[in-house]
């Protein structure tokens, strides 16, 4: 692949994924890390691409899109993941969910369940599961975000810290082979970290597009949760990091999954 064609391929991958690590680019383009760095340099110099620690991204796509738009992105993958995870939750159990599009899909898949105890900071999830099928829903208080309608801040974290649940489940904005689970917002990352600590089972659910992305804030390393549920196999380096940490990997539609 000649230099100019690699530029086009790099930009195509960024359009699809928003951010991509240098290591992932080298692997996918079949070239060395140094070659990728040389290819990226003129793109960062003219402002086409933003450089981050170990990764690059499009200026228009750094950070997360508005919540409703994200609900439409990879919707079928999120629905498949949510369906798989919902099947592992029994009537009468307790679950804690952070705000996120994949956890919102999970809430909808749980509408067939009964007598759930749900703890969340998401008004979308609370509205979906409250007052139906004998559920009890506890929503964390705090400042509500205009985008997602979720509560954040010290009061929200303090509220959920008082609960101990069967299933603690978060979605995430990025998964990096070195940094682990990441997000783009400090308060969201802090809340997600607390959620994972409150479950007998701690589960990260994410579609494949988040693999190889580098967020702004670390939620936890791969040893910070017990399971990862997704729709496609992650890259070799992420799969190896999961295995080394002893975290279970479940892929929707995979007979070896849940």
C-alpha positions as a Markdown table, in Angstrom:
| # | Residue | x | y | z |
|---|---|---|---|---|
| 1 | Unk | 0.0 | 0.0 | 0.0 |
| 2 | Unk | 1.6 | 3.3 | -1.1 |
| 3 | Unk | 1.8 | 6.3 | 1.2 |
| 4 | Unk | -1.1 | 8.2 | -0.3 |
| 5 | Unk | -3.4 | 5.1 | -0.2 |
| 6 | Unk | -2.5 | 4.5 | 3.5 |
| 7 | Unk | -3.6 | 8.1 | 4.2 |
| 8 | Unk | -6.9 | 7.3 | 2.7 |
| 9 | Unk | -7.2 | 4.1 | 4.6 |
| 10 | Unk | -6.3 | 5.8 | 7.9 |
| 11 | Unk | -9.0 | 8.4 | 7.3 |
| 12 | Unk | -11.5 | 5.8 | 6.4 |
| 13 | Unk | -10.9 | 3.9 | 9.6 |
| 14 | Unk | -11.2 | 7.1 | 11.6 |
| 15 | Unk | -14.5 | 7.9 | 9.9 |
| 16 | Unk | -15.8 | 4.5 | 11.0 |
| 17 | Unk | -14.4 | 4.4 | 14.5 |
| 18 | Unk | -13.6 | 8.0 | 15.6 |
| 19 | Unk | -10.3 | 7.1 | 17.3 |
| 20 | Unk | -7.8 | 4.4 | 16.5 |
| 21 | Unk | -4.6 | 3.4 | 18.3 |
| 22 | Unk | -1.3 | 3.6 | 16.5 |
| 23 | Unk | -0.6 | -0.1 | 17.3 |
| 24 | Unk | -4.0 | -1.1 | 15.8 |
| 25 | Unk | -3.3 | 0.9 | 12.7 |
| 26 | Unk | 0.1 | -0.8 | 12.2 |
| 27 | Unk | -1.5 | -4.2 | 12.6 |
| 28 | Unk | -4.4 | -3.5 | 10.2 |
| 29 | Unk | -2.3 | -1.8 | 7.6 |
| 30 | Unk | 0.4 | -4.4 | 7.8 |
| 31 | Unk | 3.2 | -1.9 | 8.4 |
| 32 | Unk | 5.6 | -1.0 | 11.2 |
| 33 | Unk | 4.8 | 1.4 | 14.1 |
| 34 | Unk | 7.4 | 3.8 | 12.7 |
| 35 | Unk | 5.7 | 3.8 | 9.2 |
| 36 | Unk | 2.3 | 4.6 | 10.7 |
| 37 | Unk | 3.8 | 7.4 | 12.8 |
| 38 | Unk | 5.4 | 8.9 | 9.6 |
| 39 | Unk | 2.1 | 8.5 | 7.7 |
| 40 | Unk | 0.2 | 10.2 | 10.5 |
| 41 | Unk | 2.5 | 13.2 | 10.9 |
| 42 | Unk | 1.3 | 15.2 | 7.9 |
| 43 | Unk | -2.3 | 14.5 | 8.8 |
| 44 | Unk | -1.8 | 15.9 | 12.3 |
| 45 | Unk | 0.3 | 18.8 | 11.0 |
| 46 | Unk | -2.5 | 20.1 | 8.7 |
| 47 | Unk | -5.2 | 19.5 | 11.4 |
| 48 | Unk | -7.0 | 16.7 | 9.7 |
| 49 | Unk | -6.3 | 14.4 | 12.6 |
| 50 | Unk | -5.8 | 15.0 | 16.3 |
| 51 | Unk | -3.0 | 13.1 | 18.1 |
| 52 | Unk | -3.6 | 11.6 | 21.5 |
| 53 | Unk | -1.5 | 9.4 | 23.8 |
| 54 | Unk | -0.8 | 6.3 | 21.6 |
| 55 | Unk | -3.8 | 7.1 | 19.3 |
| 56 | Unk | -5.3 | 9.4 | 16.8 |
| 57 | Unk | -8.8 | 10.7 | 16.2 |
| 58 | Unk | -10.9 | 13.0 | 14.0 |
| 59 | Unk | -11.4 | 16.4 | 15.5 |
| 60 | Unk | -15.2 | 16.2 | 14.8 |
| 61 | Unk | -15.5 | 12.8 | 16.6 |
| 62 | Unk | -13.4 | 13.3 | 19.7 |
| 63 | Unk | -15.6 | 12.8 | 22.7 |
| 64 | Unk | -19.0 | 11.2 | 22.5 |
| 65 | Unk | -22.0 | 12.1 | 20.3 |
| 66 | Unk | -25.3 | 13.2 | 21.8 |
| 67 | Unk | -27.1 | 10.4 | 23.5 |
| 68 | Unk | -30.0 | 10.0 | 21.0 |
| 69 | Unk | -27.5 | 9.8 | 18.1 |
| 70 | Unk | -25.5 | 7.2 | 20.0 |
| 71 | Unk | -28.6 | 5.1 | 20.5 |
| 72 | Unk | -28.8 | 4.8 | 16.7 |
| 73 | Unk | -25.2 | 3.9 | 16.2 |
| 74 | Unk | -24.5 | 0.1 | 16.0 |
| 75 | Unk | -28.1 | -0.4 | 17.3 |
| 76 | Unk | -28.4 | -4.0 | 16.2 |
| 77 | Unk | -25.1 | -5.0 | 17.8 |
| 78 | Unk | -26.2 | -3.3 | 21.1 |
| 79 | Unk | -29.5 | -5.1 | 20.9 |
| 80 | Unk | -27.9 | -8.5 | 20.4 |
| 81 | Unk | -25.5 | -7.9 | 23.3 |
| 82 | Unk | -28.4 | -6.7 | 25.5 |
| 83 | Unk | -30.5 | -9.8 | 24.6 |
| 84 | Unk | -27.6 | -12.1 | 25.6 |
| 85 | Unk | -27.0 | -10.4 | 28.9 |
| 86 | Unk | -30.7 | -10.2 | 29.8 |
| 87 | Unk | -30.9 | -14.0 | 29.5 |
| 88 | Unk | -28.4 | -14.3 | 32.4 |
| 89 | Unk | -30.5 | -12.3 | 34.8 |
| 90 | Unk | -33.3 | -14.0 | 36.7 |
| 91 | Unk | -36.6 | -12.7 | 38.0 |
| 92 | Unk | -36.3 | -11.2 | 41.4 |
| 93 | Unk | -32.6 | -10.3 | 41.2 |
| 94 | Unk | -30.9 | -7.0 | 41.8 |
| 95 | Unk | -29.0 | -5.0 | 39.2 |
| 96 | Unk | -27.1 | -1.8 | 39.0 |
| 97 | Unk | -26.8 | 0.0 | 35.7 |
| 98 | Unk | -24.9 | 3.1 | 34.7 |
| 99 | Unk | -26.0 | 5.4 | 32.0 |
| 100 | Unk | -25.1 | 4.4 | 28.4 |
| 101 | Unk | -26.7 | 3.4 | 25.2 |
| 102 | Unk | -25.9 | -0.3 | 25.6 |
| 103 | Unk | -27.3 | -0.3 | 29.2 |
| 104 | Unk | -30.4 | 1.4 | 27.9 |
| 105 | Unk | -30.8 | -1.4 | 25.3 |
| 106 | Unk | -30.4 | -3.9 | 28.2 |
| 107 | Unk | -33.2 | -2.1 | 30.2 |
| 108 | Unk | -35.5 | -2.6 | 27.2 |
| 109 | Unk | -34.6 | -6.3 | 27.0 |
| 110 | Unk | -35.4 | -6.7 | 30.7 |
| 111 | Unk | -39.0 | -5.6 | 30.2 |
| 112 | Unk | -40.1 | -9.2 | 30.3 |
| 113 | Unk | -38.5 | -9.8 | 33.7 |
| 114 | Unk | -40.4 | -9.5 | 37.0 |
| 115 | Unk | -39.7 | -8.2 | 40.5 |
| 116 | Unk | -36.3 | -6.7 | 39.6 |
| 117 | Unk | -34.6 | -4.3 | 42.0 |
| 118 | Unk | -32.8 | -1.8 | 39.8 |
| 119 | Unk | -30.3 | 0.9 | 40.9 |
| 120 | Unk | -29.3 | 3.5 | 38.3 |
| 121 | Unk | -28.3 | 7.1 | 37.6 |
| 122 | Unk | -30.1 | 7.0 | 34.2 |
| 123 | Unk | -33.6 | 8.6 | 34.0 |
| 124 | Unk | -34.0 | 6.6 | 30.7 |
| 125 | Unk | -33.4 | 3.3 | 32.4 |
| 126 | Unk | -35.5 | 4.3 | 35.4 |
| 127 | Unk | -38.5 | 5.3 | 33.2 |
| 128 | Unk | -38.1 | 2.0 | 31.3 |
| 129 | Unk | -38.2 | -0.3 | 34.2 |
| 130 | Unk | -40.1 | 1.5 | 37.0 |
| 131 | Unk | -43.8 | 0.8 | 37.7 |
| 132 | Unk | -43.9 | -2.4 | 35.6 |
| 133 | Unk | -43.9 | -6.1 | 36.6 |
| 134 | Unk | -43.5 | -5.5 | 40.3 |
| 135 | Unk | -40.0 | -3.9 | 39.9 |
| 136 | Unk | -38.4 | -1.6 | 42.4 |
| 137 | Unk | -36.3 | 1.2 | 40.9 |
| 138 | Unk | -33.9 | 3.4 | 42.9 |
| 139 | Unk | -32.5 | 6.4 | 41.0 |
| 140 | Unk | -29.4 | 8.2 | 42.2 |
| 141 | Unk | -29.8 | 11.9 | 42.8 |
| 142 | Unk | -27.5 | 14.7 | 41.6 |
| 143 | Unk | -27.1 | 17.1 | 38.7 |
| 144 | Unk | -29.0 | 15.8 | 35.6 |
| 145 | Unk | -27.2 | 16.1 | 32.3 |
| 146 | Unk | -29.2 | 17.7 | 29.6 |
| 147 | Unk | -27.9 | 15.2 | 27.0 |
| 148 | Unk | -28.5 | 11.8 | 28.6 |
| 149 | Unk | -30.8 | 12.8 | 31.5 |
| 150 | Unk | -28.4 | 11.0 | 33.9 |
| 151 | Unk | -27.4 | 12.1 | 37.4 |
| 152 | Unk | -23.7 | 12.6 | 38.3 |
| 153 | Unk | -21.6 | 14.0 | 41.1 |
| 154 | Unk | -20.6 | 13.1 | 44.6 |
| 155 | Unk | -24.2 | 12.6 | 45.8 |
| 156 | Unk | -24.9 | 10.1 | 43.0 |
| 157 | Unk | -21.7 | 8.1 | 43.8 |
| 158 | Unk | -22.5 | 8.1 | 47.5 |
| 159 | Unk | -26.1 | 6.9 | 46.8 |
| 160 | Unk | -25.1 | 3.8 | 44.8 |
| 161 | Unk | -22.2 | 3.0 | 47.2 |
| 162 | Unk | -24.9 | 2.0 | 49.8 |
| 163 | Unk | -26.2 | -0.9 | 47.7 |
| 164 | Unk | -24.9 | -4.4 | 47.1 |
| 165 | Unk | -26.4 | -6.1 | 44.0 |
| 166 | Unk | -26.3 | -9.3 | 42.1 |
| 167 | Unk | -25.3 | -7.8 | 38.8 |
| 168 | Unk | -23.3 | -4.5 | 38.4 |
| 169 | Unk | -23.3 | -3.6 | 34.7 |
| 170 | Unk | -21.7 | -0.7 | 32.9 |
| 171 | Unk | -21.3 | 0.3 | 29.2 |
| 172 | Unk | -18.2 | 2.1 | 28.1 |
| 173 | Unk | -16.9 | 4.6 | 25.5 |
| 174 | Unk | -13.5 | 3.0 | 24.9 |
| 175 | Unk | -11.4 | -0.1 | 25.6 |
| 176 | Unk | -7.6 | 0.1 | 25.2 |
| 177 | Unk | -5.3 | -2.9 | 25.5 |
| 178 | Unk | -3.0 | -1.1 | 28.0 |
| 179 | Unk | -5.4 | 1.3 | 29.8 |
| 180 | Unk | -8.4 | -1.1 | 30.0 |
| 181 | Unk | -11.9 | 0.4 | 30.2 |
| 182 | Unk | -12.0 | 4.2 | 29.6 |
| 183 | Unk | -14.5 | 7.0 | 29.2 |
| 184 | Unk | -14.5 | 10.6 | 28.0 |
| 185 | Unk | -15.9 | 12.2 | 31.1 |
| 186 | Unk | -14.3 | 12.2 | 34.6 |
| 187 | Unk | -17.6 | 12.0 | 36.5 |
| 188 | Unk | -19.0 | 9.3 | 34.3 |
| 189 | Unk | -15.8 | 7.3 | 34.8 |
| 190 | Unk | -15.9 | 7.7 | 38.6 |
| 191 | Unk | -19.5 | 6.6 | 38.7 |
| 192 | Unk | -18.9 | 3.6 | 36.5 |
| 193 | Unk | -16.0 | 2.5 | 38.7 |
| 194 | Unk | -18.2 | 2.6 | 41.8 |
| 195 | Unk | -20.9 | 0.6 | 40.0 |
| 196 | Unk | -18.5 | -2.2 | 39.2 |
| 197 | Unk | -17.4 | -2.4 | 42.9 |
| 198 | Unk | -21.0 | -3.0 | 44.1 |
| 199 | Unk | -21.8 | -6.2 | 42.3 |
| 200 | Unk | -21.3 | -9.9 | 43.1 |
| 201 | Unk | -20.9 | -10.1 | 39.3 |
| 202 | Unk | -19.3 | -7.1 | 37.5 |
| 203 | Unk | -19.9 | -6.9 | 33.8 |
| 204 | Unk | -18.8 | -4.5 | 31.1 |
| 205 | Unk | -21.0 | -4.5 | 28.0 |
| 206 | Unk | -19.9 | -2.9 | 24.7 |
| 207 | Unk | -20.1 | -3.3 | 21.0 |
| 208 | Unk | -17.0 | -3.9 | 19.0 |
| 209 | Unk | -16.6 | -0.3 | 17.8 |
| 210 | Unk | -15.2 | 0.6 | 21.2 |
| 211 | Unk | -12.2 | -1.7 | 20.9 |
| 212 | Unk | -8.9 | 0.0 | 20.2 |
| 213 | Unk | -10.2 | 3.4 | 21.3 |
| 214 | Unk | -8.5 | 5.5 | 23.8 |
| 215 | Unk | -10.7 | 7.6 | 26.1 |
| 216 | Unk | -9.8 | 10.5 | 28.3 |
| 217 | Unk | -10.2 | 8.9 | 31.7 |
| 218 | Unk | -9.6 | 5.3 | 32.9 |
| 219 | Unk | -12.5 | 3.6 | 34.6 |
| 220 | Unk | -10.5 | 0.5 | 35.5 |
| 221 | Unk | -7.9 | -2.0 | 34.3 |
| 222 | Unk | -8.9 | -5.5 | 33.0 |
| 223 | Unk | -8.7 | -6.7 | 36.6 |
| 224 | Unk | -11.5 | -4.3 | 37.6 |
| 225 | Unk | -14.4 | -6.5 | 36.3 |
| 226 | Unk | -15.3 | -10.1 | 36.0 |
| 227 | Unk | -16.8 | -10.3 | 32.5 |
| 228 | Unk | -16.9 | -8.5 | 29.1 |
| 229 | Unk | -19.9 | -9.0 | 26.8 |
| 230 | Unk | -19.7 | -7.9 | 23.2 |
| 231 | Unk | -20.8 | -8.7 | 19.7 |
| 232 | Unk | -17.4 | -9.5 | 18.0 |
| 233 | Unk | -14.1 | -10.8 | 19.1 |
| 234 | Unk | -11.7 | -8.1 | 20.2 |
| 235 | Unk | -8.2 | -7.7 | 18.9 |
| 236 | Unk | -5.5 | -10.1 | 20.0 |
| 237 | Unk | -3.9 | -7.7 | 22.5 |
| 238 | Unk | -7.2 | -6.9 | 24.2 |
| 239 | Unk | -8.2 | -10.6 | 24.3 |
| 240 | Unk | -4.8 | -11.4 | 25.8 |
| 241 | Unk | -5.2 | -8.7 | 28.4 |
| 242 | Unk | -8.7 | -10.0 | 29.4 |
| 243 | Unk | -7.3 | -13.6 | 29.7 |
| 244 | Unk | -4.3 | -12.5 | 31.8 |
| 245 | Unk | -6.7 | -10.6 | 34.2 |
| 246 | Unk | -9.0 | -13.6 | 34.4 |
| 247 | Unk | -12.0 | -11.8 | 33.0 |
| 248 | Unk | -14.5 | -13.8 | 31.0 |
| 249 | Unk | -15.2 | -12.9 | 27.4 |
| 250 | Unk | -18.7 | -13.6 | 26.1 |
| 251 | Unk | -19.6 | -12.9 | 22.4 |
| 252 | Unk | -23.3 | -12.7 | 21.4 |
| 253 | Unk | -24.1 | -15.6 | 19.1 |
| 254 | Unk | -21.0 | -17.6 | 20.2 |
| 255 | Unk | -21.8 | -21.0 | 21.5 |
| 256 | Unk | -18.9 | -20.6 | 23.9 |
| 257 | Unk | -20.5 | -17.5 | 25.5 |
| 258 | Unk | -23.1 | -17.3 | 28.2 |
